[in-house]
Amino acid sequence: MKRETTPAKITDKIMELCSSAVPGAAPFYIPVEAAGWGLMNECFPNVQRMVQEHGGQQVNGWAVWQ
């Protein structure tokens, strides 16, 4: 069974999908590094803690998997 993962490249189909969600926006890759204390599948609490400890702000978006 194939596993969902980050696409190797941004294809025309991915561009079409992203444009339908947010007209005029372009998808891009964001490097991700897991925090040792992060909880699996708990993105929002993990981000809250990161912001509390390091500053900044939460920015919402979409992860595109294929």
N, C-alpha and C positions, 0 to 999 in steps of 0.2 A: 504494500500500500504506500502510495506517495504521501509525503508529509508537506503541509503548507509551509512556505518559507518566503523570505524576502525575494522578490524577483531579481534575477541577475542583471537585467537592464530595464529601462523605462520604455516600454513598447507603445505603439500607436493605440492599442486597446487600453492600456493603463492610462494614457493621456486622455482618452475618451471618457473613461470611468471618472477620473478626477475632475475633468471639465464639467461633467454632469452633476457632480456634487458641489463644486465651487467654481462657477464660471470665471474664466480668466486666471485661475490659479494654476501653478505648475508644480508637479510632484518633485521631490528631491530626497536624497538619502541623508539620514542623520546617524552619525556614529553612536552606538549605544554601548555603555559599559555598566554592567550590573554592580550595584553596591553590595558589599558582603552581607549587610544586614537586611537587604530588601526582601519583601515577602512575595512569593510566587503569586501571580495574577492579582496583585493588589496595587495597581499602578497609581491610583489617586492618593492613597495613604503614603506610598513610597515617595511620591513627588512632594507631598506636604512636608514630610520630614526633611527631605533634601533642601527645600526652600527655607525651612526654619533654621537648619544648620549652616547653610551656605549663602542665603539670600537669593534674590532673583524673584521670579514669579512663574506660576504654572501657565503653560501655553498648550491648549488643546489642539488636536489634529487627528489624522487618521493614519493607521498603519495599513499598508497595502500588502497583502500576502497573495501568493499564487500557488 
